[in-house]
Amino acid sequence: MGVGCRRLGPQIKKKEVEYAMKDCVGAVCLICISKSWSSPPIVRRRPTLASPSPVCRIHPPVRSGIRFQQLKLMAEAVLLAVTKIGSVLGDEIAKAIINKLSEKVQALKELPRKVDQIRMKLTIMSKVIQQIGTVYLTDELVKSWIGEVRKVAYRVEDVVDKYSYHLLQLEEEGFLKKYFVKGTHYVHVFSEIVAEVAEIEGEIQQVIQLKDQWLQPSQLVPHHDQLAEIERQRSQDSFPEFVKDEDLVGIEENRKLLTGWIYSEEQASTVITVSGMGGLGKSTLVTNIYEREKIYTVESLLRKLLWKIGHMEPPVPRDIDKMDVHDLKEEIKRKLQNRKCLIVLDDVWEQEVYFKIHDVFQTLQESHIIITTRKDHVGAIASFGHHLELQPLCGPDAFELFCRRAFHSKKDHKCPEELQEIAGEIVKRCHGLPLAVVTIGSLLSSRPQINIWNQTYNQLRTCFLKTTPCHAETLVRLWVAEGFVLSKEKNTPEEVAEGNLMELIHRNMLEVVDYDELGRVSTCKMHDIMRDLALCVAKEEKFGSANEYGELIQVDKNVRRLSLCGWNVNAAPKVKFPCLRTLVAQGIISFSPDMISSIMSQSSYLTVLELQDSEITEVPTFIGNLFNLRYIGLRRTKVKSLPESIEKLFNLHTLDIKQTQIEKLPRGIVKVKKLRHLLADRFADEKQTEFRYFIGVEAPKGLLNLEELQTLETVQASKDLAEQLKKLMQLRSIWIDNVSAEDCPNIFATLSAMPLLSSLLICARDVNETLCLQALAPKFPKLHRLIVRGRWADGTLEYPIFRNHGKHLKYLALSWCQLGEDPLGVLAPHVPNLTYLSFNRVNSASTLVLSAGCFPNLKTLVLKKMPNVEQLEIGHGALPCIEGLYIMSLAQLDKVPQGIESLLSLKKLWLLYLHAEFRTQWLTNGMHQKMQHVPEIRV
């Protein structure tokens, strides 16, 4: 991060002095300070930097962000081993078995003590790793040492899992039986474990000696200033060079906006922020304005700054080396009094960087501070109305920028006709990121051969492989299952994981695709430019991936996490991964029945099994032997049943069998007492035209034993369901299917008492069944999402769920019900805070009216398959926050909704499958011109 400061004005009378100031983030800028306005400024140009040569170059701050996450991942890998040790040592049954076995294996008596010592040493190592500065992760000695710690941590995890596995075997069939029948076998097994623990003790001691012998204390716990200097030096080689005006593409509007803010008439000091992910051109934009407006660079801390100011405003304080931060600031403020400054802080990652120095400049009248950042919370410190969030370049601008670099020597930078198609594809792969466009354009500028361009495109297909959006809930559950997150104080592991997810998003390492009704992240994805570096980090952490059999057989046999995607497999691969903890095989097109059995045959310690969207038809019986399994994902597979051995998976947290062909859960599922998320239903009608297009599973007897359940989707109603649910007070989300009128009082009374319930779906037995919600009177305000499928009893809007609790509802989806002549009008007063509302097959009159001021917070409105609707009227001031309006399959709607052009906040408008005359009316009324403010329109 650097600070640039200059008096604003056309000319300068007195001599300007450059000051260098270094800050804790590490990038650089210049500072120039002047007393008056008359003589021309003195500018020191930064040397032009050579264009980088790799196909995909990662900006230093992006590398720093990845390195930071790598440190967290490594520390958490160690903590995972530590946690498993703690779990084993605290098991009373395990203690009793070890005491008995120690009669035959004397060394076993010391095993718990030795394992606990290993736990303590690993805990300390984890803390040391967390303190290492990210800049030292490129230091080969530090990297090698961390690699050795990683090996030890993995070895410990393997031995602890082996220890747990054999203890479980003894517990399952009865200790005495195993002890007498297979006593010799278990003596041998536990003797091996004792020997391995002894080896690990030696390995840990060796790692400690390596640290003491080869690593300096400053490398492990570096001083703040050292971090800044090293990172500054590392980032100099890619600090944005000054770009000529004619070479800048797609930034004119942003440049005008920034310049306007700088030269505004505002008297108070203002903060301007420029945010966006790495590679968007934040630094390039600000650097160009900096050079245009003669803004200067800085590099030094407050003491260095004061020292330099002293040469312009003598004398330099004699006691400058003894001054503390407060005295330094006061002296700087005194010397800069009555000056107008522009300060540039480039690539700031934390708010504290600004807050540590901002008081020095606050007394300067008409001063401005420009901050570039990739972190949202830093962008939020901007003065009101002065935050600029950069977006990727549009297609034409990206292509023009590419041509300026790739064909810089040609007249008008015109792309040759024979390269037009491949150039367009290459630019598309850069997804509007100026850094990627410029880097690749520069690389290809000296290589005009079309075969080279084709090779580059093929490389980009790998480097910038499109990442599929991932549901935040799924990601959180996977992290928890992996052991990457643990509970902290009163927060559950899921809540901690959500915090980690937001941290990655704030660092712009993940992109948000959608938000839910509470403004929380619903789906997200990794940006393409991050993937290449992430894969490098993943390889070090023993992550493996393969898209075909040839790649699979080359994967390291000690891989701990393996991803297979989009395979067309006809035969079972003959590969074994004894250390495998995670297998993700999504979208396997053709699935050999023996494929899973083959891969998992020696993966006894598997933790995560994710087979979503694969053609798998059955789950092997021996899955019950995988005692470590915490996550099973079979969503949208063709599995018809689960083996009874599932009851042996005592550590299972998540079982996702949504949209499979499973009708009934194994009876023993109720023995899996650590189960937190049970997601199970099947499609009865994939076209979703029938009333009950999805059907839940039968509630197993003994459901009440699953007291840790947080998610239960979807279970069929039964006579004793309400009674069983009384024990499940940890539930956050529950979907109940096949509900009859007789079921309603008991079930709703039980649900009303759940303190954490936030999401509820109720589906009636059939289209004629009447649901009475009178007993649904939540005692706690958490419930914000309500989905009801079925007829309502008369007077439902006067029941507590709407009369008392309606203000807490944010998401409401109603299907196959009736609310009266004007459902929107009668519902609006009861649910003023809705952000999402959906009507599907809701009976109504021919005209729907959205009156003035109704639904003030609504962002999404869906009107679907409402057969009677012929007209929609939108009053002035209705839906002031609406972003998505989806009107579909209203066969009688032949007129353009009256007042629709007043919805100025609208971002998506779908008007599909309406009356045949609707499109004609739309075109006749010139609605495309009237709705130009809406980015996405489908008619």
N, C-alpha and C positions, 0 to 999 in steps of 0.2 A: 504494500500500500504506500502511496506517496502523497505528498501534499504540495499543491501548486498554489502560489499566492501572487497576485499582482494588483496594483491599483488600476481601477477602471478609468479609462480616459483616452483621448486621441494621442496625446503627446506627453513626454516626460522632460522636465527641466533639468533635474539633478541626476547625478550618476546613480545607476541601478546596480545593486549588488545581488549576486546569486547566493542563495543559501541551500545547503543540502540538509535534508532532514530525513532520518530513517525512522520507520515505525514498525510496530510489532507484526505486521502482516507481510511486508517484504517486497512489494513492487515500488517503483520509483517515480517521482515527478520533480519539477523544478519550482523554486519559489523566487519571485522577484518583488522587491518592496521599494516603493518610491515615495518621495515626499510631495512631488508636484506633477504637473501635467504637460510640460511643454516640449522637451526634446524627444526625438524618436527613441524607441526602446532598443536595447541591446539584446539580441537573440543569440543563444548558443544552440546550434542545431545538433541533434543527436545523430551519430553516424548511422548511415543506412545499413540495414541488416540484410544479409543474403536470404533469399527465399528458402524455406525448409524443403527438404527433399522427400521425406516419407510420404506414402500415399495418404495416410491418416495421421495427423499430428495432434496430440492432446495438449491443450493449453495448460501451463503450469498450475493455475489454481484448480483446474479439473483434476490434475494428478494429485494435488494436495488433498482434495476432497476424498478421492479414492484411497489415498494412503491413510487418511484419518479413519475411514471405514475399515481398512485392512487391519489397522491396529486394534480397533474394537473387536473385529472378527477373531483375531488371533487371541486377544485377551479372553474373549468369551469361550473360545475353544478350550483354553486352560481351565476356565471356571466350570465348564461342563464336566470335565473330568473330576474337578474338586467336588461338585455337587453330587455326582454319582458315588464318590467315596463316602460322603456324609450320609447318603441314603443307606448304603450298605452297612456302615458302622452303627447306624441307629436301629437296625432291624433286630428285634429281640429274638425272633425265631432263628435268625442266622447266627446270633451269638450262641444260642443253645446248641445248634448243630456243630459249630466250630469247636465248642468246648468238648463235645463228645468225640469228634474226629481227632482232636489233639491227643487223645489217649493212644492213638496209633501213629500219629505224625506229630512228634514233639515240637517241631518248628512252627506248627500252626498256632501254638500258644502266643507267640510273639507277632503273629500276622496282623491283628488289629492295631497294635501299637505302631508297627512299621508303616502300615497303610496310612495311619493318621499323621505320621511324620511327613510322608509324601504329600498328603493333603496340605499341610502347613507350608511346605516349601513351594508347592505349585501356586498357592494363594499369593505368596510374596512375589513370585515370578510374574504372575498376572498383573500385580500392581506396578512392578517395574516396567513392564511392557506398555501399560497405559500411560506412563509418564514420559516415554520416549517421544521426542519431537518428531513430527511427520517428516521433516526434511532429512532425518537420519535414516529413513527407510531406504534411501538410495546408497547409503554407506554399506559397502560389501561386508565389512566385519559385523556390523549390527544386523544386517540381513541374515548372515550365516548363523549368528547366535540365536536369533529369533527362530530360524529354521530348526535348530537343534532343540529349542524349547518345544516347538510344535511336535517334533518327532516323539519327544518324551511324553507330552500330553496325550498324544494319540495312543502311545504304547500303554500308558496308564489306563486310558479308557477301555482299550481292548482287554487288558487283564481284569479290570473290575467287572466288565460285562461277562467275561468268561467265568469269573468267580460267582456272579449273580446267577448265571445260567445253570451252573451245576448245583448251587444251593436250591434253586427252584425245582430242579429235577428231584432232589432229595425230599423236598416238601410235598410235592404233588402226589407221589405214590407212597408216602409214609416213610419217615426216616428209618425206622427199625427194619422194615422190609428191605429197603435199599442197602442199609448198612450191613445186614447179614448176607444178602444174596450177592451184592456187588461191592462188598467192602474193599476188596483188593483194588478194584477199578478206581474207586473214589480216593483211596489212599494215594494211588499213582497220580490222579488228576490234581489233587490239592497239593501234593508234593511238587508238581510242576509249577503250580501257581506260586508257591513259596519261593521256588528258585527264580521265577520271573520277577517277583517283587524285589528279590535281592539284586538282580541285574539292574532293575530300574533305579534302585538306590544308588548304585554305582554310576549310572548314566546321569542322574541328577547332580551328583557330586562333580562329575566331569563338566557338566554345563556351567555350574557355579565357578569352577576353576577357570574355564575358558573366559568367562566374563571378567573375573578378577585379573587374569593374565593379559588379555588383549584389548579390553574396552576401557576407555577413559570415562571417569565419572561424568564429564560434560556431555558425552555421547548418550548416556542413559537418562540423565536429568539435566538437560541443557539449560543454560541461562537464557532468559527472554531475549536479550540483545543478540546472542549468538544465533538463535533461530531466525531472527529478522535478517541478519547479515547474510546467512547462508541461503535463505530463501530468496533474498534480493538478488544475490549473485546468480542463483540458478535461473531466475526468471528474466534476467537481463537479455538473454539471447532470444527471447521471444516477446519482449515488450514491443508493443505496436509501433512500427516505424511510421513516420509522418507520411500520410498518403495524400498525393496531389488531388486537388478538387476534381479534376477530370476523371480520376480513377475511382472516385467514390460513387457507389451505385445504391439507390434505394434509401438514402438517409436524409435527403434534403428536407423533408417535412419535420423530422426529429431535430435536425440541426437548427431550423428556423425557430422551433419551439423552445429549444434550450437557449439560443441566443436572445430570444425575446424575454425569457425569464431573467437572464443575466443583466439586460439593459432596461429592466422595468423600473418604474418610479417608486417602488416600495422602499420605505425608509428603514424598516427593520432588517436585521440580518436574516437571510433565508437559506434553507437547506434544500438542495435539489438532488434527487436520487435517480439513477439510471440502473435498472435491474434487468435480469434475464440470465439464462443459462450460459455456460462457457461457449465461446465461438460465435455468439450473436453479433459481436462488434461493439460492445460497450466502450472498451478502451479506445478503439479506433475512432469512434464518434467523438468522444470527449477530447482525445489527443488532437484531432483535426480542429475542433473549436478552440482548443488551447493554443495551437499554433496560429490559427486565424486571428484570434483576439489577443495574441501575444501573452498568453498565460504561461507561466514558467514552472520548471520542475524543482523538486526539493529532495534532499536526502540527509537527514540527521535528526537526532532527538532534540528535546527542548534545550539542552545545554549547548549542543552544537549550533542550534538556531540562534541562541542568545549570543554566543561567541561571534558569529558572523555579523549579527546586527550591530555588535559593538564596533566593528570596523567601519560601519556606515555612520553610526552615532556614537563616537568615542565618548568616554573611554569604555573598554571592556571591564566589567566588574572584576576586581582582583580576587574576590572570594567565590568566583563562579563555580569552582570545583567543589566547594563546600555547600552550595545552595541546594536545598531540597526542592521537590516539585513545586510546592506552593510559591517559594521565593522566585524560582525560575519563571513561573507563569506571570507573577506580578511584575517582574522586570520587563518581560516581553510585552505585556500589555502597556506598560508605561512608554516603551520605546515606539510602539506601533500606534500610539494614540493619534486620533484624527486622520487616520488613513483609511482608504477604501481598498478592500482586498477581494480577490477571487481565489478560493482555495479548492484544489482538486484532490480528492482522496480516491485513489484508483484501486479497485478490486478489494473492497473491505468485506471481511467475513463476519465480524462481530460488531455489535453496536458500541461496545466499550471503547473501540478504537477512536470513534468520533467523540464520545463523551469525555474521554481523557484529555482532549485538547480543545474542545469547542469553547470553553469559557475564556480561552486566550483571545478569541476573535469576536466574542459576542458584543463587546462594546464598540466594535468598528461599525460605523454607520454605512448603510447601503452596501454591505458586504454579502457575498454569496459563496456557498460551499456546494460543490458538485461531488457527489459520491457515486461511484459505479460499484455494483454488487450483484452477486447471483443469489443472495439470501433475502427472502421476503421480509424477515423481521428487521433487517437493516434498511431495506427500501421504505419501511413504514415510518422512519424518522424524518422523512421529508416534510417540509412546510406544506400547509394545506394547498392542494392543487398543483404541487410541483413534483409529482412522481411520474417518471416516464418509464414504461415497461416496454422494452424492445421486443419485436416479433420477428420471426424468420422472414427472409426476403420472399417476395412473391416470385412466381415462375419466370416472367420476363426479366425482372431485375437480376435474379440469380444467374440467368443465362447471359445477360449483358456483362455482369461482373466476371463470369468465367471467361468469356471471349476476350475481355480486356487483358486478362492475364495469359491465357493460352495463346492468343494471337496478337500480342503486344506490338510486334514488328510489322503487322499488316495494316494496310490503309483501312481506317475506320474499324479496325479490330474485327473484321468480318470473318465468320466461320466458313471454311470451304464446304461446298455442297456435299462432297463425299463424306464429310465428318458430321454433318448436321444431325443425323439420327442418333449416332452413338454419343455425341456431345450432349444432346438433350437427355438421354438416359443417364449419363454420368451426373449431370446437374440435378436430376430428380433424386438421385441417391444421396445428394448432399442435404436434402430437406431444408433448403433455404438458409443454411448456416454459412455466413460469410467466411469464417475461418476455414471451413472445409472446402468451399468453392475456390477461394484464393490459393490454398495449398495445392489442391489437385490441378488447378489451372496452371500454376507456376511449374509444377512437375512436368506437365504435358507440353509446355511451350517449346521445349527443345526436342520433342519426340513426335513429329507429325505423322509417323507411320500408323496406318489404321490398325495393324495387328497389335501394336503397343497399346493403343486406346482400348481395343477389345479386351486385352489382358487386364488393363487397369479397371475396366468396368466389372470384370469377373471378380477381381480382388475386392472391389467395393461391395459387391453383392454379399460377400462374407463379412467385410468390415462393418458395413452398415445394414446388417440383416435386420429386417423389420421386426420389432418386438411386439408381441401380442399383449394387449391390455390385460391386466390381472386384477381380479377383485381383491380389494383391500382385506376383506374378511378372510379370504383363502390364504393370502400372504401371511397374515397375522397368525393363523392357525398353524401354518407350516413352520414359522419361526419358533412358535411355542413348542411344537413337537420336536423340532431339531435340538431344543435346549439352548437356543441362541439368546433367549430372554428368560429371566426369572422374576418372580413376584418381588416387589419392593414396597416395604411398609404395608399400607392398606391397599395397594394397587395389585390387581391380578396380573399374571403374565400377559394376558391379552391386552390389558390397558398399557402395560409397559411397552409392548410391541407396537401398539398404535403410536406411542410417543416416538419410538425409533423411526417409524415410517414417516411421520411428519418431519423429523429431522432431515431425512434423506430428501424429502420434497422441498424443504426450505433451502437446502443446499443446491437445489436444481439438479440433483442427481437422478431424481425420478420426476416424471411429468404427470400431472393430474389430468385424467381423461373426463371423469364425471364426479360430481359431488352429490351427496344424498340430501334428504329434506332438512337435515340439521346443519348443513354446510360442512359435513365431514367428508373426507375422501371416500368415494365409492369404488372407483377403478383408477388405476394408474399404470404407467409403463416406463420402462427405461429408455432414455433417448438413444437413438442409434449411435451417436458419436461416443457415448460412454461405453458401449459394448466391448470394443476392442481391448481397452485397458482393463475392464472388468474381467475379461477372459484370462488375461495375464495373471491377475491377482488370484482368480479362481484356481488356476493351475497350481500355484504355490500352495493353496489350501486343500489340495487333493480333490478338486472338483474335476469331473471328466464329462465329455459329451461326445456323441457319435450320431451321425445321421445315416450311416450305412454299416454293413457288417465289416467291411474293410477297415473302417475307422475304429470299430469296437475292439477288434483283436489287437489294436495297437495301444489301447488305453492301459495305463499303469495298473497292474494287478492289485496294487494297494490303494486304489482309488476309494474314497470314502463317500462320495456323492456322484451319481451318474445320471446323465440326462440323455434320453433317446427321444427323437422327435420325427414323426412323419414317415416311419419305416414302412416298407412293403416286404414283410418277412415271410418266407415260405418254409423255413427250416429252423429248428432250435439252434441258437448259437452255442458253440462248445467253449464257453468261457466261464471262469469262476472268479469271484471277487470276495475273498474271505474277510476283508475289512469294510465292506460296503455297509453304509448306514442309511443312505437315501437312494431310492430308485424312482426316477420320474420318466415314464414312458408314455407320453401323450400323443394321441392321434396316430397310433400304429394302424396302418391301413389293413394289412393282412397279417393275422396273428396265428402263429403256430401254437397249438395247445400246450406244447412242452417248453415254450420260450421262458415263461416266468420260472418254472421249475428248474430249468437249466441255469439261469442267471442267479437264482436265489439258493441253489443247492448247497452252497457253503457260506451263504451270507446269514449266519445265525444271529447276528446282532443288528439286523435291519431295523431302522427306526421309522422311516417314511416310505410308503409305497403309494405312488400316485400314478394311476393308469387311466386318467380321464380321457374320454373320447376314443378309446382304443376298441378294437374288435374282439376283445377277450370275452369268452363265453362262460368260463368257470374259474373258480379260485381253488388252488390246490389245498388239500386237507392239511398238509404239513404247515400251513400258515400259522396254526395254533402253537407251533414250536418256537415261533419268532417272538419270544417273550418281551423283546425290546420295542416292539412296534407301538408307536404312538399315533400314527396317522395312516388311514387307509382311504384312498380316493378312487372310487369306481364310477364316478358320475358319467352318465351317457354311454355306458358300456352295455353289452348284451348278457351280462351275468343274470342268472335266474334264481340263484340261491346262494347262501353262505354256508360253509361247513360248520358243523356243531363245535368244532375245535376252536372257534372264535372265542369261546368262553374262557380260554386259557390266557387270553391277551390282557392280563391284569393292568398293564401300563397304557392301554389304548385311550387316547384323548379324543380323537376325531374319527368318526365313521361316516363317510359321505357316499351314499348309494342312491342319490337322487337320479331320477329318470332312467333307472335300470328296469329290469323285469322281475325284480324281487318283490314278492307279495307278502312274505312273512319273515320275521326275524327269527334267528335261532333262539330257542328257549333260554339257552345259557347266557344270552347277551346281558341279562340282569346281574350276572356275576362280575361284569367289567365295571367295577365301582368307580374307576377314575375317569370314566367317559364323560366328556364335557360338551361334545357337539355330535348329535345324532341327526343326520339329514337323510331322509328316506321317503321316496315316493316313486310312482311309475306313471307314465303317460298312458291313459286309456284312449286318448284321441290327440295325436300329434298336431293336427290342424287346429286344435283348440276351438272347435265349433260347438262341441257338446258342453252341457252344463258342468258335469264333473269330468273335465278333460284330464285331470291328474287325480290319482287316488293314493291316499296314505297307507301306511302299513298298520297292521293290527297292533294295538298296544300289548306288549308281552306282560304276562302275569309276573308281578314282582318289579314292575317299573319303578316303584317307590324306592327301591334300593339304589337307584342311580342319583344320589343326592347331589352330585357335583355337576349335573347337567345344566348347561347354560343355554343350549339351543336344542329344540325338539321340533323337527319339521320333516314329515307331516305324519300325524298319528290319527287313526280313526277313533271317533267317539265310541264309548261303551258305557255300560251301566256303572262300572266301578272306576272309570277314568278320573272323575272328580276326586274321589277318595285317594287315589294313587298320587295325583298331582299335588296334594297337600304337603307331601314331603319334599317336593322339588322347588324349594324357595330360592334357588340360585338362577332360575330360568330368566333369561333376557328376551328370548324369542320362542314363540310356540305357534305352530300351525295345526289346527284341528279340522278334520274332514268328517263327512258323514254325520253331521249333527242333526238331531231331531228336535222337535219342539219340547219333548219331555226331558231332553238332556240339558236344555239351556239353563234352568235355575241353578242346579248344582255346579255345573262346570263354570258358569260365569261368577258365581259367588266365590269359588276357589281362586279363580284367576284374579279377582278384585283384591285379594289379600297378598298377592305376590309383590314384594317391595321393589324388585329390580326389573320387572316386566316392562319392556319398551316396545315390542313388536308383537302383534296378534293378528292371525288370519283365522277366520271362521267360515266354513263352507257347509251349507245345508245338505241334507241327504239327497234331495232332488229339487227340481225347479218349483214344485208346488208346496214344499215344506216351509212353514212360517217360522222365522227366527224371532224370538222375543228377547231383546237386550236389556230388559228391565233390571235384571240382577247384576248387570255389568256396571259396577260402581267403583272404579279404582280408588283405593285408599291412599295411593302414592302417585306423584305427578309424572313418573317416568314414562308411562305409556304414551307414545307419540305417533306410532304407526298402526293404523287399523285398516284391515282389508276384510270386507264382508261380501260373501257370495250367496245370494238367496233372498227370498221375500222378507220384508220387514213387517212386524206387527204394527197395527195402527198406533199412532202416538209415540213412535220411537224417538222422535226428536225432543220429546219432553222427558225422556229417561235420563238418569244421571250421567251416562256416558257422553251425552251432548249438552245437557243443561248445566252440569257442574264441571265436567272434564273437557268439554269441547275446546276451551281456550288452550289446552295443552297439546291438542292434536296438530301435527305438522304434515302428516301424510294420510290421505284417505282415498281408498279405492273401493268403489261400489259396483257390483255386477248383479244383473238379473233381479233388480228390486224396483220399487216404486216409491217416489217421494211426493207425488202430487202433480198438479198441472205444471208448475214451474219449479223443478228440483233445484236449480241454481239459486233462485230467489229465496226459497224457504230454508235452504241449508246455510247460506252465507252468514246470517247473524250468529249462528251457533258455533262456527269454527273460524274465527277472525284471523287466526295465526297460521292457517294452512299455507304450505309452500308447494304441495303437490296434491292435485285432485284429479281423479279419473272416474268417468262414468262409462260403463260398458253394458249395453242392453238395459238401460234404465228407462222406464216408461215416462212419458211426458206429454205436454201439449204440443201443438205444432210450432209454437214460437218459444224460444229460450231467450231470457233477458238477463244480461249482466248489468245491473243497475250501477249508477255512479257511486264510486267509492267502495264497491264490494271487493272482497278478497284482496285486501291491501298488501299482503305479503306473498301472494301466490306467484310461483315461478314457472310451474308446469301445469297445463290444463289439457286433459285428454277427453274427447267426446267421441265415442265409438259405438257403432251399431245401435243407434237410437232411431227406430224406424219411423216415428211420427214427426220428427223435426223437419220443418220446411224453412225456418228462418231463424237467424241468430242476431240479436241486437246487443251492441256493446255501448253502454252509456259513457259519457265523458268522465274521465277519472277512474273508470273501472280498470282493474288489473294493472295498477301502476308499475309493478315490478315483474310483469310476465316476461319470460324468456323463451318458453317453448309452448306453442299452441298446435295441438295435433287433432284435427277434425277428420275422421275417417269413417267410411262406410255408412254415411248418413244419406241413404238412397233418395230421400225426398228433398234434400237441401239443394235448391236450384238458384238461390240468390247469394250474392257476395255478402258476408256478415256486415251489417251496418255498423259503422264506426271502427272497423278493424284498423284503418290507417292511423288511428290515434294511439295505437299500442307502440310507442316509440322505443320501449326497452326490448322489444321482441328480437330474438336471434334466430329462432327456427320456426318456420310456419309450414305445416303439412296440411294440404287440402286434397285428400285422396279418396277415390272410389265414391264420389258424390253423384248427384243427378247429372244426366247427360248434358243438360243445358248450363251447368255451373261454369265450365271452362269458357264457354262462349260469353257468358256474362262477365267473367273475370277479364277477358281480353277487351271486350267492348268498353268496359269502364276504365281501361288503362291502369289496371291495378299494379302491374309490374313497375310502372313509373312511380305510382304513389307509395309503393312499399320498398323503395330502393334502400331504405335504412336497415332492412332485414337481410343478413348475410346468406341465409339458406331458406329458399322457398321451393316447395314441391307442390305442383298443381296437376 
